[in-house]
Amino acid sequence: MSRPLVGELRVFVSGTAKQAKVRKRLVLFLAVVLVLQLYFVRELIAAEVLFGLGFLVLAVIGGVLYLVGSIGERTFDLLEVGVRAAVPYMHRGYARTLEFSKKPFRHPRSESAQ
């Protein structure tokens, strides 16, 4: 059943292709379709390039933010080590300040204290 249908289609196409007007229109139609296909393909490629650049920019921004966060965490770790090393000295200085503040500025038997 499909063989006679294909044969009839071939006969119809060859008969219409022999007519000059139909042939010119068919060639014109195929040229328009080809040009439109090339145009759409070029537009799709351009859109894909733009999306790729956009994602590249987002990836670079994300990478920079990640690096800033990592550097910040590392800085806090280093600060913690420095603070732990400085705390005993700060505590000793604070204790000396308290001890010094409890002493009177003037000796109790000095002239200005009497």
Residue pairs with C-beta under 8 A, 6 or more apart in sequence:
16 22
16 26
17 23
17 26
104 113
106 112
106 113
107 113
